[in-house]
Amino acid sequence: MGFCSLNIPPPLPVLPVPTASQLKWQQREMIMFIHFGINTFTNSERGTGKENPELFNPNGLDANQWAKVANEAGFSLVILTAKHHDGFCLWPSAYTNQSVKSSLWKDGKGDVVKDLSEAVRAQGLDLGVYLSPWDRFEPFYGNEVQYNEFYLGQLQELLTGYGPISEVWIDRFKGDNTTMIYHFSNWFAIAKELQIYANVFSDAGPDIRWVGNENGTAGLTSWSTINGSSYNFGQGIKGYLNTGDPSGMDWKPPECDVSIRKGWFWHSDQEPKSLSQLLDIYYTSVGRNCVLLLNVPPNTTGLISGEDVERLIEFNKATKTIFSVDLAAAAFVTASSVRGIAFNPSNVLNNDLWAYWAPRDVGCSEKPHWIELNVKEAVEFNVVRIQETIVLGQRVMEYGIYVSGVDENKMMLVSNGTTIGYKRLHRLEKPVKAIRVLLVILKYKGSVPIISSFGLHFDPFYNGFSQ
């Protein structure tokens, strides 16, 4: 019996690795955020908690329109601000009268969370909820035990009354003049108990971390890992959250939250960001190993405004224009070495995370490995896409991208970077016409680097600064 015919097994994972729920979240790439509430009717960004709930009266509210827009714009998950800092609840909570049941809308018998939950599922989408810990209405806010019990009661209402919840969004905000202590650990535990497949977002997880800003920008270095046990919830450390930690023991990937308008809530004097601005955000979020959480606020009628809808559709069409065609799809792929037949370099031309290129183990994490795309005829591109097989961990720590033209033997460096992760997009300062494109991996974690996808694209909307 010959042993040479045996398949070579895959390399050991570099821990930590994502859970199935985290992996599904990462593959969404973009999520829609919906800020809607009493602030919409007071032209405010941060309510006082003293608002009359009768002000809430969106006489044309159509959650089906929200869900349809989300679907047509390429989102698979919609997260609703069920309660913002003002304490007004978009569902008829049994724990407060500051909610839709005290409003004029539907004579107090409406439920925005219910309407949206039914609408997104009709579109084949998933639902998430944001429940603000800071509540400026509740008079016992500041009483540690009483308020934490109140918060858990509202969390339980949201996580048991509206079907499967895919993401629970909890931020860190609290009043400036209070010593309020949030029982984050209790909240997270109950959330995971009630919605076992949900990802819980906060500053530092437990499942998804904040990127450290609200402009949709991750660091040029962007690790999916941090040390959650040493992170003090609510204390910021924005730089740490922005870049992550190569020595991190916890898989807590970053989410980039930003609004399509200047404000989070709808204001008549604001307009949506330009297509160019949204594409910039896409490259600095999705293109830097993050998920983009894009807020789209409904107006006082209860609809997503026409100009926002048009911009979202334009944005979706633009990303499809750029990334639906891989100019390297028919390339001949070579590499410095191959671990075995199952890990052939040509695997990088598909979109399967479990089909990847892996080189032979050389026993040194600073021994360069390379993979090269060779096209029959020169192609013009200005975007290079690289993806790691994060199901086996995030590994790459330093790399360079080189190109060579038709009549050139010399390879020219056009971009470089540190981390890759699920997806890294390099926009080049100007288009390049090349027949060979070389990725050289200089430093990595584990025995070998693993690349799942390597592609070339042309962005016709871009003529600016490289990233």
C-alpha positions in Angstrom: 0.0 0.0 0.0 1.5 3.3 -1.1 1.4 6.2 1.3 2.1 8.8 -1.4 -1.6 8.8 -2.4 -2.8 9.9 1.0 -4.2 13.4 1.2 -2.3 16.0 3.3 -4.6 17.3 6.0 -5.2 21.1 6.5 -3.0 23.1 8.8 -4.0 23.5 12.4 -6.1 26.6 13.1 -4.6 29.6 14.7 -6.9 30.3 17.7 -9.2 32.0 18.3 -11.6 31.4 15.4 -15.1 32.7 14.8 -18.3 31.0 15.9 -20.8 30.0 13.3 -22.9 33.1 14.2 -19.9 35.4 14.0 -19.0 34.0 10.6 -22.5 34.5 9.3 -22.4 38.1 10.6 -19.1 38.8 8.9 -20.3 37.5 5.6 -23.2 39.9 5.7 -20.7 42.7 5.1 -23.4 45.4 5.5 -26.2 45.9 8.0 -28.9 48.5 8.1 -29.4 50.6 11.3 -32.7 52.4 11.8 -32.8 55.3 14.3 -36.4 56.2 14.7 -38.3 57.5 17.8 -39.4 60.6 19.7 -36.3 62.4 18.5 -37.6 62.2 14.9 -40.5 64.4 16.0 -38.6 66.9 18.2 -35.8 67.5 15.6 -33.3 66.2 18.2 -30.4 63.9 18.3 -30.5 63.2 22.0 -33.8 63.5 23.8 -34.2 64.7 27.4 -36.7 62.1 28.6 -39.3 64.8 29.2 -40.9 64.6 25.8 -44.7 64.1 25.6 -45.2 60.7 24.0 -48.2 62.0 22.1 -45.7 63.8 19.8 -45.0 60.4 18.3 -47.4 60.1 15.4 -46.0 58.8 12.1 -49.3 58.6 10.3 -47.8 57.0 7.2 -45.4 54.5 8.9 -44.8 51.6 6.6 -42.3 49.0 8.0 -42.7 47.1 4.7 -41.2 50.0 2.9 -38.2 49.9 5.2 -37.7 46.2 4.8 -38.1 46.4 1.0 -35.6 49.2 0.7 -33.1 47.2 2.9 -33.5 44.2 0.7 -33.1 46.1 -2.6 -30.1 47.9 -1.2 -28.3 44.7 -0.4 -28.8 44.4 3.4 -29.6 41.1 5.0 -30.1 42.3 8.6 -32.0 45.4 9.9 -31.3 46.7 13.5 -33.9 48.9 15.0 -33.4 51.4 17.9 -36.2 49.9 20.0 -35.3 52.5 22.7 -32.9 55.4 22.5 -31.4 57.5 25.4 -34.7 59.4 25.8 -36.4 56.3 27.1 -39.3 56.2 24.6 -40.0 52.6 23.6 -41.2 51.6 20.1 -43.0 48.7 21.6 -45.7 48.7 24.3 -43.4 47.8 27.2 -45.1 46.6 30.4 -42.5 48.4 32.4 -43.1 52.0 31.4 -45.8 54.3 30.0 -43.2 56.2 28.0 -43.9 54.2 24.8 -46.1 53.8 21.7 -49.0 52.9 23.9 -49.1 56.5 25.2 -48.8 58.0 21.7 -51.4 59.1 19.2 -50.2 56.7 16.6 -52.8 53.9 16.0 -54.6 55.2 19.1 -51.8 53.8 21.3 -52.3 50.3 19.9 -49.2 50.2 17.6 -46.0 48.3 17.9 -43.1 49.3 15.6 -40.9 46.4 16.6 -43.7 44.0 15.7 -44.4 45.7 12.4 -40.7 45.6 11.5 -40.2 42.0 12.6 -43.0 40.9 10.3 -41.8 43.1 7.4 -38.2 41.9 7.4 -39.1 38.3 7.6 -41.5 38.8 4.6 -38.4 40.0 2.7 -36.3 37.1 3.8 -34.2 39.4 6.1 -33.2 39.2 9.8 -33.9 41.5 12.7 -31.7 43.1 15.3 -32.6 45.4 18.2 -30.8 48.2 20.0 -31.9 48.8 23.6 -30.2 51.9 25.1 -28.8 51.4 28.6 -29.0 55.1 29.3 -32.6 56.0 30.0 -33.2 59.7 30.7 -36.9 59.2 31.4 -36.9 56.6 34.1 -36.8 58.3 37.6 -35.0 55.4 39.2 -32.1 55.5 36.6 -29.0 55.7 38.9 -30.4 53.1 41.3 -28.1 50.2 40.5 -30.3 47.2 41.4 -33.7 48.6 40.4 -32.6 49.9 37.0 -30.6 46.8 36.1 -33.7 44.8 36.8 -35.8 47.2 34.8 -33.4 46.9 31.8 -33.4 43.1 32.0 -37.1 43.1 32.0 -37.3 45.2 28.8 -34.5 43.1 27.2 -36.5 40.0 28.0 -39.6 41.5 26.3 -37.7 42.2 23.1 -35.9 38.9 23.0 -39.0 36.7 23.6 -41.8 38.6 21.8 -40.6 39.1 18.3 -39.1 35.8 17.0 -35.4 35.2 16.2 -33.1 38.1 16.9 -29.8 38.1 15.0 -28.0 41.0 16.8 -28.5 42.6 20.2 -26.9 46.1 20.2 -25.9 47.5 23.6 -23.8 50.6 23.9 -22.0 52.1 26.9 -23.6 55.6 27.2 -24.7 56.9 30.6 -25.6 60.2 32.2 -22.7 62.6 32.9 -24.0 63.3 36.5 -24.6 59.7 37.6 -22.6 56.9 39.1 -24.9 54.3 37.4 -23.3 50.9 37.2 -24.5 48.7 34.3 -24.5 44.9 34.9 -23.2 44.1 31.4 -22.3 40.5 32.3 -25.9 39.8 33.4 -27.3 41.4 30.3 -25.1 39.5 28.0 -25.8 36.2 29.7 -29.6 36.7 29.5 -29.4 37.8 25.9 -27.4 34.7 24.9 -29.8 32.5 26.9 -32.9 33.9 25.2 -31.4 34.2 21.7 -28.7 31.5 21.4 -27.8 32.4 17.8 -27.7 36.1 18.3 -24.5 38.1 18.2 -24.3 40.6 21.1 -22.6 44.0 20.3 -21.0 46.3 22.8 -17.7 48.1 23.3 -15.8 44.8 23.5 -18.3 42.1 22.7 -19.1 39.4 23.9 -19.5 38.7 20.1 -18.9 41.9 18.2 -16.9 45.0 19.2 -17.1 48.6 18.4 -14.6 50.0 16.0 -14.0 53.0 18.3 -15.5 55.8 16.2 -18.8 56.7 14.4 -17.4 57.6 11.0 -17.2 54.1 9.5 -13.4 53.9 9.6 -11.4 50.9 10.8 -7.6 51.0 11.3 -5.2 50.1 8.4 -4.3 47.4 10.8 -7.5 45.6 11.8 -7.4 42.4 13.9 -10.6 40.5 14.7 -9.0 39.6 18.0 -8.7 41.5 21.3 -8.3 40.5 24.9 -11.8 40.9 26.2 -11.0 39.8 29.7 -8.7 42.8 30.3 -10.9 45.3 28.7 -12.9 47.6 31.0 -16.4 48.1 29.5 -17.3 51.7 28.9 -13.7 53.0 29.3 -13.1 53.7 25.6 -9.6 52.7 24.6 -10.6 53.7 21.1 -7.2 53.0 19.5 -7.2 49.4 20.8 -10.7 48.8 19.5 -9.9 50.3 16.2 -6.9 48.1 15.4 -7.5 45.0 17.6 -4.8 42.9 19.1 -2.6 40.4 17.3 -2.1 38.6 20.6 -5.8 38.8 21.5 -7.3 35.6 22.9 -10.9 36.4 22.0 -12.5 36.6 18.5 -14.5 39.9 18.7 -14.5 41.4 15.2 -15.2 45.1 14.7 -18.4 46.7 13.5 -18.3 50.2 11.9 -21.4 52.3 12.7 -22.1 55.5 10.7 -25.1 57.3 9.4 -26.1 58.0 5.8 -26.8 61.6 7.0 -24.9 63.9 9.4 -27.3 63.0 12.2 -28.6 59.6 13.4 -32.2 60.7 13.4 -33.9 62.3 10.4 -33.8 66.1 10.1 -35.4 68.0 7.2 -32.3 70.2 6.7 -29.9 67.3 6.1 -29.1 65.3 3.0 -27.7 61.8 2.5 -24.0 61.4 1.9 -22.8 61.4 -1.7 -22.0 58.1 -3.5 -18.3 59.0 -3.3 -18.5 59.3 0.5 -20.4 56.0 0.9 -17.9 54.2 -1.3 -15.0 55.7 0.8 -16.7 54.3 3.9 -17.2 50.9 2.3 -13.5 50.7 1.6 -12.5 51.7 5.1 -15.0 49.4 6.8 -15.8 46.3 4.7 -12.5 46.7 3.0 -10.7 46.6 6.3 -12.0 43.4 7.8 -15.2 45.0 9.3 -18.9 44.9 8.9 -20.5 48.3 7.9 -23.5 49.2 10.0 -25.2 52.0 8.0 -27.9 54.0 9.6 -30.9 55.1 7.5 -33.4 57.2 9.5 -37.1 57.3 8.6 -38.8 60.7 8.4 -41.7 62.1 10.4 -44.2 60.4 8.0 -42.7 57.1 9.0 -41.0 56.4 5.6 -37.4 56.3 4.4 -37.0 59.5 2.4 -36.9 59.3 -1.3 -33.4 60.8 -1.6 -32.1 58.3 0.9 -33.7 55.4 -1.1 -32.1 56.6 -4.3 -28.7 56.9 -2.7 -28.9 53.4 -1.2 -29.9 51.9 -4.5 -27.1 53.9 -6.3 -24.6 52.7 -3.7 -25.7 49.0 -4.1 -25.4 49.3 -7.9 -22.0 50.8 -7.6 -20.6 48.1 -5.4 -22.0 45.5 -7.7 -20.5 47.2 -10.7 -17.1 47.1 -9.0 -17.1 43.7 -7.5 -19.4 41.5 -9.7 -16.5 41.2 -12.2 -13.2 39.7 -11.1 -10.7 40.6 -13.8 -8.5 37.7 -12.6 -11.2 35.1 -12.8 -9.4 33.3 -15.7 -5.9 33.8 -14.4 -3.3 31.1 -14.2 -2.2 31.0 -10.5 1.2 30.0 -9.3 2.7 30.0 -5.8 5.9 29.6 -3.9 4.8 26.2 -2.8 1.7 24.1 -2.2 0.8 22.1 0.9 -1.0 19.5 -1.1 -3.4 19.0 -4.0 -6.4 20.1 -1.9 -4.7 23.5 -1.3 -4.0 24.4 -4.9 -3.3 28.1 -5.7 -6.2 28.2 -8.1 -8.6 27.9 -5.1 -8.2 31.7 -4.6 -10.3 32.3 -7.7 -13.5 31.0 -6.0 -15.5 32.4 -3.2 -15.5 29.4 -0.9 -13.8 30.1 2.5 -13.1 26.4 2.8 -11.3 26.2 -0.5 -8.0 28.0 -0.1 -4.3 28.1 -1.0 -1.9 27.0 1.7 1.9 26.7 1.2 4.2 24.1 2.6 5.2 24.5 6.2 8.8 25.9 6.3 8.9 26.1 10.1 9.4 29.9 10.2 6.7 32.6 10.5 9.0 35.1 8.8 9.8 33.1 5.7 8.1 34.8 2.8 5.4 33.0 0.8 4.0 34.3 -2.4 1.1 33.7 -4.8 0.8 35.2 -8.3 -2.0 35.8 -10.8 -1.0 35.5 -14.4 -3.5 36.7 -17.0 -3.3 36.0 -20.7 -3.8 39.6 -21.7 -3.0 42.6 -19.6 -5.9 43.9 -17.5 -6.5 47.3 -16.1 -7.6 47.5 -12.4 -7.4 49.9 -9.5 -8.7 47.6 -6.7 -7.0 44.5 -5.3 -9.1 42.2 -3.1 -7.5 39.7 -0.7 -9.3 37.4 1.7 -8.1 35.0 4.4 -9.7 31.8 5.5 -10.7 33.1 8.8 -12.5 29.9 9.7 -8.9 28.8 10.6 -8.0 32.0 12.2 -6.5 35.4 11.2 -2.8 35.0 10.3 -1.3 37.6 8.0 0.8 40.3 9.6 2.7 41.9 6.7 2.5 41.7 2.9 3.2 43.5 -0.3 1.4 43.7 -3.7 3.5 43.8 -6.8 2.6 44.1 -10.5 4.4 43.7 -13.9 3.3 44.8 -17.3 3.4 42.9 -20.6 7.0 43.7 -21.6 8.4 44.1 -18.1 10.3 41.5 -16.1 10.6 43.8 -13.0 7.8 43.6 -10.4 6.7 47.0 -9.0 5.3 47.5 -5.5 1.9 49.2 -5.8 0.6 48.7 -2.2 1.3 46.9 1.0 -0.4 46.2 4.3 -0.4 44.5 7.7 -3.6 42.6 8.3 -6.1 41.0 5.8 -8.7 39.1 7.8 -12.1 38.3 6.1 -11.5 40.9 3.4 -9.0 43.6 2.6 -9.5 46.0 -0.3 -6.7 48.1 -1.7 -7.7 51.0 -3.9 -4.7 52.1 -5.9 -4.0 55.8 -6.5 -4.4 55.3 -10.2 -5.3 52.4 -12.5 -2.6 49.8 -13.3 -2.4 47.7 -16.4 -0.6 44.4 -15.7 -0.3 40.8 -16.7 1.2 39.6 -13.5 0.1 40.5 -9.9 2.1 39.1 -7.0 1.1 38.9 -3.4 4.1 38.4 -1.1 3.3 37.5 2.5 6.2 38.5 4.6 5.0 37.8 8.2 2.2 35.7 9.6 1.0 33.8 12.6 0.9 30.0 12.7 2.8 27.5 10.5 1.6 29.0 7.2 -0.6 31.8 5.8 -3.9 30.8 4.2 -5.5 32.8 1.4 -9.0 32.0 0.3 -9.5 34.7 -2.4 -7.3 37.0 -4.5 -9.0 39.2 -7.1 -8.7 42.3 -9.2 -11.4 44.8 -9.9 -11.9 48.1 -11.6 -13.7 50.9 -9.7 -15.0 53.5 -12.3 -16.2 55.8 -9.6 -12.8 56.5 -8.1 -10.0 58.9 -9.0 -8.6 60.0 -5.7 -6.4 59.0 -2.8 -5.3 55.4 -2.3 -6.1 53.3 0.8 
